[in-house]
Amino acid sequence: MCGDADDTLVAILAGGAGARVGGDDKGWLSVCGRPLIEHAVARLRPQGARMLIAANRNVDGYACHAPVVHDETGTHAGPLAGLVAIFGFIAANRHALPRWLLTVPVDCPDPPGDLAARLRAGLDDHAQSRCARLVHAGKPEPLFAMYRIGSDPEAWLACARNALREHGSPQRWQAALAAIDVPAPTFHNLNTPDDFREYARSHAVS
């Protein structure tokens, strides 16, 4: 851990309904012998001093890895609801206010090892920008994002709540924030059973 990693909160978004995997909690689906949450934690732990997980079920299991927050509605309201919960946590714990918030979805077993540094460098190059997100193959990846927290986490919370109420789209919200796009190296999102099987096949140890 180096640089601003000691002032970064890493938040894993694990509150989805798992609609494309039969309603299962994707964080606990196994790939290459370990549940996805373990892959994510292992890759992301070195990139921040603190970690948080946004989840709506299996809370005790997730809590073995990091503190857990859940959607205010108690339902699977989408990733922006998870962001609202995360900003609520930051506002309630402002004595430990991070300078940076890094978010990553739980269904990525191999987030880039330099993800935090890559996004933070983008924000350093754009001093007025408050949010940076990955772009892969020309497509925005809004859940792989970094936010410049500043001194007013309540403003972030109110902004995210308004977006959740109005449209619920992280991508639209980030567009309103004038998020900057940062090119991404190759990584994987495991959204369907076929994705899990293909990832396991391609990463099998021979």
C-alpha positions in Angstrom: 0.0 0.0 0.0 1.4 3.3 -1.0 0.6 6.9 -1.9 -3.0 7.9 -1.2 -4.0 4.3 -0.6 -3.9 5.0 3.1 -6.7 7.6 2.5 -8.9 5.5 0.3 -12.0 3.6 1.2 -12.6 0.6 -1.0 -16.3 -0.4 -1.3 -17.4 -3.6 -2.9 -20.9 -3.5 -4.4 -22.5 -6.9 -3.6 -26.2 -6.1 -3.2 -27.6 -7.3 -6.5 -30.5 -9.7 -6.9 -28.5 -12.1 -9.1 -31.3 -12.2 -11.7 -29.0 -13.7 -14.3 -27.7 -16.5 -12.0 -31.0 -17.8 -10.8 -31.4 -15.4 -8.0 -28.2 -16.5 -6.2 -26.0 -14.1 -4.3 -23.1 -13.7 -6.8 -20.6 -12.9 -4.1 -20.9 -16.4 -2.8 -20.8 -18.3 -6.1 -17.6 -20.2 -6.5 -15.1 -19.7 -9.3 -11.6 -21.4 -9.3 -12.3 -22.9 -5.9 -13.2 -19.7 -4.0 -16.3 -17.5 -3.8 -16.2 -14.3 -5.8 -16.1 -12.1 -2.7 -12.8 -13.7 -1.7 -11.3 -13.0 -5.1 -12.4 -9.4 -4.9 -11.2 -8.8 -1.3 -7.8 -10.3 -2.1 -7.3 -8.0 -5.2 -8.7 -4.9 -3.6 -7.4 -5.0 0.0 -3.9 -3.6 -1.0 -5.5 -0.6 -2.8 -7.1 1.1 0.3 -6.6 1.4 4.0 -10.3 0.5 4.7 -12.9 -1.7 3.1 -16.7 -1.7 3.1 -19.2 -4.1 1.5 -22.7 -3.1 0.3 -24.9 -6.2 0.6 -28.5 -7.1 1.2 -28.2 -10.8 2.2 -25.6 -13.1 3.7 -24.5 -10.2 5.8 -22.8 -12.3 8.5 -20.7 -13.9 5.8 -19.7 -10.7 4.2 -19.0 -9.2 7.6 -16.1 -11.7 8.0 -14.3 -9.7 5.4 -15.3 -6.0 6.1 -18.1 -3.9 7.6 -21.4 -4.2 5.8 -24.0 -1.6 4.8 -27.3 -2.4 3.0 -29.8 -0.5 0.9 -32.0 1.9 2.9 -35.1 0.2 1.4 -34.0 -3.2 2.4 -34.5 -4.5 -1.2 -32.4 -5.0 -4.3 -32.8 -1.5 -5.6 -29.7 -1.6 -7.8 -26.1 -0.4 -7.5 -27.0 3.2 -7.0 -28.9 2.2 -3.9 -25.7 0.6 -2.7 -23.8 3.8 -3.4 -26.4 5.7 -1.3 -25.7 3.3 1.6 -22.0 3.8 1.2 -22.2 7.6 1.2 -24.5 7.3 4.2 -21.8 5.3 6.0 -19.2 7.9 5.1 -21.4 10.8 6.3 -22.1 9.0 9.6 -18.3 8.3 10.1 -16.9 11.6 9.0 -14.3 11.5 11.8 -12.6 8.9 9.6 -13.4 10.7 6.4 -11.5 9.3 3.4 -10.2 11.6 0.6 -11.1 8.9 -2.0 -13.8 6.3 -2.5 -13.2 3.4 -4.8 -16.1 1.3 -5.9 -16.0 -2.1 -7.6 -18.7 -4.7 -8.3 -18.4 -8.1 -6.6 -18.8 -10.0 -9.9 -15.3 -9.0 -11.0 -12.8 -11.6 -9.8 -9.8 -9.8 -11.2 -10.0 -6.0 -10.8 -6.8 -4.4 -12.0 -4.1 -4.3 -9.4 -3.5 -0.6 -10.1 -7.2 0.3 -10.3 -7.2 2.9 -7.5 -3.9 4.4 -8.7 -5.2 4.5 -12.3 -8.5 6.3 -11.4 -6.8 8.6 -8.9 -4.3 9.7 -11.5 -7.1 10.6 -13.8 -8.6 12.8 -11.1 -5.2 14.3 -10.3 -5.0 15.4 -14.0 -8.5 17.0 -13.8 -8.5 18.9 -10.5 -12.1 20.1 -10.9 -13.5 16.6 -11.5 -15.2 14.7 -8.7 -15.5 11.3 -10.3 -13.5 9.0 -12.6 -14.7 5.7 -14.1 -13.2 3.0 -16.2 -14.0 2.7 -19.9 -13.4 -0.7 -21.5 -13.7 -1.3 -25.3 -15.4 2.1 -25.6 -18.0 1.3 -23.0 -18.3 3.1 -19.6 -18.1 0.8 -16.6 -19.8 3.0 -14.0 -19.4 0.6 -11.0 -15.6 0.8 -11.4 -15.2 4.3 -10.2 -13.4 6.7 -7.8 -15.0 9.6 -6.1 -13.2 12.7 -4.6 -15.0 12.9 -1.3 -13.9 16.4 -0.1 -15.2 17.8 3.2 -19.0 17.5 2.6 -20.1 13.8 2.5 -23.6 14.8 3.2 -23.7 16.6 -0.2 -22.6 13.3 -1.8 -25.3 11.5 0.0 -28.0 13.9 -1.0 -26.9 13.9 -4.6 -26.9 10.1 -4.8 -30.3 9.9 -3.1 -31.8 12.4 -5.6 -30.4 10.4 -8.5 -31.8 7.1 -7.1 -35.2 8.7 -6.7 -35.2 10.3 -10.2 -33.8 7.5 -12.4 -31.7 4.9 -10.5 -28.9 4.9 -13.1 -25.2 5.1 -11.9 -24.2 6.0 -15.5 -26.7 8.9 -15.8 -25.7 10.1 -12.3 -22.0 10.1 -13.3 -22.8 11.9 -16.5 -24.4 14.6 -14.4 -21.2 14.7 -12.3 -19.2 15.2 -15.6 -17.2 12.0 -14.7 -14.0 11.5 -16.6 -13.3 8.3 -18.4 -10.1 6.3 -17.8 -9.1 3.5 -20.1 -9.1 0.1 -18.5 -6.9 -3.0 -19.0 -8.6 -6.3 -19.5 -10.8 -7.6 -16.6 -13.9 -9.8 -16.3 -17.4 -9.4 -15.2 -19.2 -12.7 -14.4 -22.8 -12.1 -15.1 -24.2 -15.5 -16.2 -23.5 -19.1 -15.5 -21.7 -19.3 -18.9 -19.4 -16.5 -17.8 -18.5 -18.4 -14.6 -17.7 -21.6 -16.6 -15.6 -19.8 -19.2 -13.6 -17.9 -16.6 -13.0 -21.1 -14.6 -11.9 -22.9 -17.9 -9.6 -20.2 -19.0 -8.0 -19.8 -15.5 -7.7 -23.5 -14.7 -4.3 -24.5 -13.3 -2.8 -27.1 -15.6 
